[in-house]
Amino acid sequence: MKDPASWEIYLVTDRAFSRGRSTLEIVEAAVAGGVSAVQLREKDLDTREFYKDGLRIRDFLRTSGVPFIINDRIDLALALDADGVHLGQGDMPVNVARRILGPDRVIGLSVEKLAQISDGAVAHANYLGISPVFLTGTKPELDTSWGLEGIRVARSLTDLPLVAIGSIKQENAADVIRAGADCVAVVTAIVAADDPREATRLLLDEVRAGKRDRSPGVRTTPKEGPVPH
């Protein structure tokens, strides 16, 4: 399951929305519901607390085969022996991250503008995070969104897997997939749900419905062959 082209639901953690439940509880429920990958993104934790939380989550995910991704921090990804890292446009350059992490770890890169997809550095990434699809309270610094048409255009420009994020929920997940995304990444749709396991399952149903409905004219990510580094 380390190949992002096979991912369907990507959980991004945020304890601010967990309603008093531990991050590990949320992750366990999401895995039971069928989540494909988990990114630990806890910007308010200091490094030691992040590491301690990460150890517990990593050990659980290893028993389930679900990839464990660290947000931003290459040092913590290495310290935790995580499966990969997700980088923003202001983080370590992707080509440098690839040199540090080696060929086998997953690197995701957030793209906020079409021009960033054409940057040659994206060849060092394993997937692109289209962010945000719709404006979201978890990223208040972003004031423009891709929308469904933006996903369609992005899909036409790259063969890399597209992970869409930004106010995606059960009601719009299928539309996002129909537009050309391979996977949806969510925060509050799972973390803040009354029942994170059931919320994950329902999202997964919508993603799979979107893939069944996708127009033959929509380019899809190849499922075989090497990922460019």
N, C-alpha and C positions, 0 to 999 in steps of 0.2 A: 504493500500500500504506500510505499515511498514515492511512487510516480504520481505527481500532481495531476496528470491527465486522467487519472482514475478517481480523483476525489469528487465528492458531491456536496457534503456539508462540512464546513471548516469553522470550528468554534474558536473565537477570540475571547479570552477571559477578561473580566474586569470586576473586581470585588465590590466596586462602588454600586453595582446593580444587583448583587447576589442576594439581597434581602436577608442578610445574616448567615447565610450558608457558606461553608468553606469552599474555596476554589476546587479542592479535591472532590467534594460532594457533587458539585456541578459537573465536573469532568466525568466522574463515574456515571452519572445519570445520562450525560450526552453520549458516552460510549455505548451504554445499554440501548440507547435509541438509534444508534447507527451512524454516529459522527465519523467522518473520514480522517480528520486531522485536528490537532489542538495547538493553538498558539498561546503561550503564556505571555500576556501583556498586562503588567501591573506596574504602571508608571509611578505610583505613590509609594512603593516598597523600596527600602534601601537594599543595597546589594546583598547583604547577609540574609535578610528575610526572603528576598527573591530566591536566593540559592536554596534555602531550606524548603520553601514551598516547591521549588522546582524539583528537588530530589524526590519528594513524595509523589508528585505527579508523573515524573519520568518513570519511576519504578512501577507505578500502576499501568501506565501506557505500554510499557514493555511487555506486560503480560497479555495485552489485548492486540498488539500489532498495529496500534494507531500511531502515526508519526507525531513526534513532539517537536514543536517549532518555538524558538525564542524570538521575541520582538526586539529588534534593534541591536541587542548586546551580543557581539561576537565572542567576547570574553566569557560571558555566562553560557553561551551555547557550547563552547569548548569545555568549560568547567563541568557542565552537567552532562557532557557527552550526548547532547541533543541531536535529533535527526536533521536539524537545519535552523535557519534564521530567516526572519523577514525584515527587510530593510526599507526605509523610507528614502525620499529624495535627499534628505539632509544627513543621512547616515553614511557609514563607510562606503566608498565607491564599490560597485559590485565586482569589478575586476580585481580589486585588492582583496575583497572578502573571499572571492573564489581562491585566490592564491593562498590565503591563510587557512581556509576551511578544507581545501582539497576538492577533488572531483566528485566525491561520493555523498557529500551532505547537500541537502536541499537549500536553495537560496530563492526566496521570493522578493520581488521588488514592487513597491507601490508606484503606480503611475497616475498622475493627476491631469496630464495634458497629452494630447495626441503626439506632439513632437517628441515626448519622452519615449514613446514606443519605437521611434525610428533611431534613437541613440544606439550606436553600435555596442555600448556596454551591456545592453539587455541580453546579448548572446551568452553572457555569463550567468544569467538567471535561469531557474527551472520553471518559474511561473510568474505571471504579472498580476498584481492586485489592482484591479480597476477601482479607483477610490476618489470620491464616493459616487456610487450610482445615483443615490438620492441623498439630499442633505441630511445630516445626522447629528444628534446631540453629543455623540461620543467623539466627534471631530469638529468642535466648534470653530476651529481656526480655518476650516475650508468653507468658502462661500460660493463655490460653483460646483455643479454636479454633471456627471456624464449623461444620465438619462438612458433610456433604452436605445435611442438612436446612436448615442455615443458608443455603446457596447457593440452595436452592429458595425460601426466604422472601425473600432479597435480590432474586432474579429477579422476584418478584411486586411489588416495590416500585419498580422503576425500569426505564426503557427504555435507559439507558446501557449500553454494552458492559461485561460483567463479565470481568475478568481474575483468575483464581484463582491463588493462590500459597501454598505452605506444604507441604513434604513430598510434593509431587506427583511421580509417577514413572510409568513405563510401566504398572505394575500397576493404578493407580487413575485414570489420566488420563481414560479413557473414562467412568467413573462420574461424575467431576467435570463433564464436559461434559453428560452426560445430566441432571444435576441442574439445569442452567441456565446454567453458565458459557459464555462465548463463546470463551475462550482460556485456556490454562494457561501460567503463568510458572514457570520452573524455574531453580534455581542448580545444585545438585550433580548432578542427573540428567543434565546435559550437561557442566558444567565438570569434574566428577570422573570422568566416564566413560572407560573404556579407549579408546573410539573415539567422540569427540563427534559426528562426522558421522552415524554409524550410530545413535547414541542419539537424535539429533534426528529422524532418519527414522522410527524406531520409535515415538517419541512422537507424531509427526504422524499416523501410521497410526491410533493409538489415538484421537486427537482426532477424526479424520474418522469413525471407527467410532462414536464417541459421538454425533456429530451425525446420522449416519444412523439411529441407534437412538432418538433422542430422542422422547419421547412427544408426540403432537400437542397435548396439554394444556399443555406447557411453553412459556411465553412466550419468544420469541426477540427479539433486538435487531433493529430494522428496519435493512435494508441500504441504504436510500435516504433522502434528505431531509437537511436541514441539521442539524448538531450544535449544540445550544444553547450559547451563550456568555453 
